[in-house]
Protein backbone atom coordinates (compact mmCIF):
# COMPACT_ATOMS: atom_id res chain seq x y z
CA UNK A 1 0.00 0.00 0.00
CA UNK A 2 2.77 2.43 0.99
CA UNK A 3 4.59 1.95 -2.31
CA UNK A 4 1.39 2.46 -4.32
CA UNK A 5 0.56 5.72 -2.52
CA UNK A 6 4.13 6.96 -2.95
CA UNK A 7 4.11 6.10 -6.64
CA UNK A 8 0.78 7.88 -7.19
CA UNK A 9 1.92 11.02 -5.33
CA UNK A 10 5.21 11.25 -7.20
CA UNK A 11 3.63 10.46 -10.57
CA UNK A 12 0.92 13.11 -10.16
CA UNK A 13 3.37 15.81 -9.14
CA UNK A 14 6.10 14.96 -11.64
CA UNK A 15 3.55 14.58 -14.43
CA UNK A 16 2.11 17.96 -13.50
CA UNK A 17 5.57 19.51 -13.54
CA UNK A 18 6.37 18.18 -16.99
CA UNK A 19 2.95 19.14 -18.36
CA UNK A 20 2.99 22.64 -16.88
CA UNK A 21 6.61 23.49 -17.54
CA UNK A 22 7.31 21.88 -20.86
CA UNK A 23 3.91 21.76 -22.58
CA UNK A 24 1.51 24.39 -21.23
CA UNK A 25 3.91 27.26 -20.43
CA UNK A 26 5.50 27.31 -23.91
CA UNK A 27 2.02 27.29 -25.48
CA UNK A 28 0.95 30.20 -23.26
CA UNK A 29 3.95 32.28 -24.31
CA UNK A 30 3.38 31.41 -27.95
CA UNK A 31 -0.33 32.25 -27.96
CA UNK A 32 -0.64 35.14 -25.50
CA UNK A 33 1.12 38.41 -24.76
CA UNK A 34 4.04 38.09 -22.34
CA UNK A 35 2.25 39.75 -19.39
CA UNK A 36 -0.82 37.52 -19.60
CA UNK A 37 1.22 34.40 -20.29
CA UNK A 38 3.57 35.20 -17.41
CA UNK A 39 0.70 35.80 -15.03
CA UNK A 40 -1.03 32.51 -15.91
CA UNK A 41 2.26 30.58 -15.90
CA UNK A 42 3.15 32.04 -12.50
CA UNK A 43 -0.16 30.89 -11.05
CA UNK A 44 0.27 27.48 -12.64
CA UNK A 45 3.79 27.05 -11.23
CA UNK A 46 2.59 28.14 -7.78
CA UNK A 47 -0.09 25.45 -7.84
CA UNK A 48 2.45 22.85 -9.03
CA UNK A 49 4.80 23.93 -6.20
CA UNK A 50 2.12 23.43 -3.57
CA UNK A 51 1.21 20.06 -5.03
CA UNK A 52 4.92 19.19 -4.84
CA UNK A 53 5.18 20.34 -1.23
CA UNK A 54 2.23 18.17 -0.22
CA UNK A 55 3.36 15.17 -2.27
CA UNK A 56 6.98 15.29 -1.13
CA UNK A 57 6.11 15.84 2.53
CA UNK A 58 3.62 12.97 2.34
CA UNK A 59 6.24 10.69 0.76
CA UNK A 60 8.73 11.53 3.51
CA UNK A 61 6.16 11.11 6.28
CA UNK A 62 4.99 7.78 4.85
CA UNK A 63 8.59 6.61 4.64
CA UNK A 64 9.19 7.58 8.26
CA UNK A 65 6.03 5.74 9.32
CA UNK A 66 6.92 2.70 7.24
CA UNK A 67 10.66 2.28 7.86
CA UNK A 68 11.52 4.92 10.46
CA UNK A 69 14.90 6.60 10.57
CA UNK A 70 16.30 4.11 8.06
CA UNK A 71 14.62 6.24 5.41
CA UNK A 72 17.38 8.86 5.74
CA UNK A 73 20.01 6.27 4.83
CA UNK A 74 18.35 5.50 1.53
CA UNK A 75 19.36 7.52 -1.52
CA UNK A 76 15.75 7.71 -2.68
CA UNK A 77 14.54 9.66 0.35
CA UNK A 78 17.60 11.87 0.32
CA UNK A 79 16.66 12.82 -3.24
CA UNK A 80 13.07 13.47 -2.14
CA UNK A 81 14.39 15.74 0.62
CA UNK A 82 16.60 17.63 -1.86
CA UNK A 83 13.62 18.05 -4.17
CA UNK A 84 11.53 19.37 -1.29
CA UNK A 85 14.24 21.90 -0.43
CA UNK A 86 14.42 23.04 -4.07
CA UNK A 87 10.65 23.62 -4.12
CA UNK A 88 10.85 25.59 -0.88
CA UNK A 89 13.72 27.74 -2.18
CA UNK A 90 11.93 28.47 -5.45
CA UNK A 91 8.48 29.07 -4.01
CA UNK A 92 9.31 30.95 -0.82
CA UNK A 93 12.72 32.41 -1.65
CA UNK A 94 12.78 33.30 -5.33
CA UNK A 95 9.11 33.69 -6.22
CA UNK A 96 8.26 36.50 -3.76
CA UNK A 97 11.23 38.56 -4.96
CA UNK A 98 10.26 37.99 -8.58
CA UNK A 99 6.68 39.11 -7.87
CA UNK A 100 7.99 42.20 -6.10
CA UNK A 101 10.22 43.06 -9.07
CA UNK A 102 7.34 42.61 -11.52
CA UNK A 103 5.12 44.81 -9.37
CA UNK A 104 7.79 47.54 -9.30
CA UNK A 105 8.14 47.34 -13.09
CA UNK A 106 10.59 45.41 -15.19
CA UNK A 107 12.89 48.18 -16.40
CA UNK A 108 16.62 48.55 -15.99
CA UNK A 109 18.16 46.77 -13.02
CA UNK A 110 14.79 45.26 -12.05
CA UNK A 111 14.59 43.54 -15.42
CA UNK A 112 18.13 42.19 -15.11
CA UNK A 113 17.55 40.96 -11.56
CA UNK A 114 14.25 39.37 -12.59
CA UNK A 115 15.94 37.62 -15.51
CA UNK A 116 18.65 36.27 -13.20
CA UNK A 117 16.16 35.00 -10.64
CA UNK A 118 14.00 33.52 -13.39
CA UNK A 119 17.04 31.65 -14.73
CA UNK A 120 17.82 30.25 -11.29
CA UNK A 121 14.17 29.24 -10.79
CA UNK A 122 14.16 27.57 -14.21
CA UNK A 123 17.30 25.60 -13.37
CA UNK A 124 15.81 24.46 -10.04
CA UNK A 125 12.63 23.43 -11.88
CA UNK A 126 14.65 21.49 -14.45
CA UNK A 127 16.62 19.72 -11.73
CA UNK A 128 13.41 18.74 -9.94
CA UNK A 129 11.81 17.63 -13.20
CA UNK A 130 14.69 15.32 -14.02
CA UNK A 131 15.08 14.00 -10.45
CA UNK A 132 11.33 13.39 -10.27
CA UNK A 133 11.31 11.58 -13.58
CA UNK A 134 14.22 9.42 -12.39
CA UNK A 135 12.37 8.56 -9.16
CA UNK A 136 9.19 7.63 -11.00
CA UNK A 137 11.08 5.63 -13.65
CA UNK A 138 13.26 3.84 -11.08
CA UNK A 139 10.24 3.03 -8.94
CA UNK A 140 8.40 1.62 -11.95
CA UNK A 141 11.37 -0.47 -13.06
CA UNK A 142 12.46 -1.87 -9.72
CA UNK A 143 10.53 -4.26 -7.51
CA UNK A 144 12.76 -3.66 -4.49
CA UNK A 145 13.70 -0.01 -4.88
CA UNK A 146 14.88 0.77 -1.37
N, C-alpha and C positions, 0 to 999 in steps of 0.2 A: 504493500500500500504506500509506504513512504517513498519508494522509488518512483511509483506512478505519479504521485502528487508533485514530487520534485521535477520530474520530466515535463509534466503539464505546465507548471509555473515557468520553468526556463524556456520552454518552447513558445508559450504565449508572449513572453516579454521579448525574447530574441527575435521572434517572427515579427512582432510589432516594430522593433527597432529597424529591422531590415526593410520592412514595408514603408515605414514613415521616412526614414533617412535616405533610402536609395531608390524608392519608387515615387512616393507621393510628393516629397519636397522638390525634387527636380521638375516634376510636372507643374507644381504650383508656380515655380519661378519662370517656367516657360510660358505659362498661360496667363499669368496675372502680373500686374505692376509690382515692383520690388517691395514697396511698403505693404501692400495687401498680402503678398506671398510671404513676406517675412513675419508679419503678424500672425497669420494662420500657422505657419511652420513653427513659430515660437510656442504657440499654444499646444500644438501637436507634440513637440518635443518635451514640453512640461508634463503633459499627460503620460507620455512614454517613460519619463523619468520617475514619476510617482508609481507607475506600474512596476518599474524595475526595483524601486525601493521596497515595495511590498513583497514582490516575488523573491528578491534576494534575501531579505530579512526572514521571510518564511522558510526558505531553503536552509538558511543557517540555523534557525530555531528548530526546525524538524531534525536536522542533523544532530544538534545537541541533545534533543530528546531521544533520538534513536541510538546514537553511539557515544554520547557524552563528549568529554574533552578529547577523545581520540580524533574527533573531527578536525581539530586544528593541526594534526600531524599529516593529514591527507592533502595532497596537492590540489585536489578538486575544490575543497572548501577554502583553501588559501586563495585560489583564483576567484571564487565567489566573493570573498571578503575584499579582494583588490577591486573587483568590479563594483561592489557596493561603495567603496571609497571614491572611485572615479565618478559615479553618479552623484554622490554627495558634493564633491568638489565642483562638478559642472553645474548642478542645479542650485546649490546654495552659496557657492563662491563666485563662479563666473557669471551666471545668468543675471543676478541682481545688478551687477556692475554694467553688464551689457544693456539692460533695460534702462538704467539711469543715463547711460551715454546716449541711447536713442531718444530718450525724453528730452535731453538737453540739446539735441540736434547733432546730426552727424556731419560736421564740418571741421576741417583742420585737424587738430590733434585728437579730437573726439573720434573722428572717422578712423584715424590710424590706430588708436587704442582699441576701438571696437573691432577693427579688422584683425588685430593681433589676438584679442580674446576669442573672437570667433574661430580663428585658426586653431587655437589651443582646444577649444570646446569640440571642434570637428575631429581633432586628433584623438581626444579622449573617447568620443563617440565611436570612432573607427576601431580603437583598441577594444572597447567593450563589445562591439559588433562581432569582431573576429573571435575574441575570447568566448563570447556566448555561443557562437556557432560551433566552436571547438567543443565546448561542454555538451551541447545538444548532440553533436555528431558522435562524440566519444561515448556518451551515455547510450545512444541508440546501438552502437556497434558492440559494446562490451556487456557481457552478462554480469561480470563481477568487476565493477568499475571503481571500487574503493581502494 
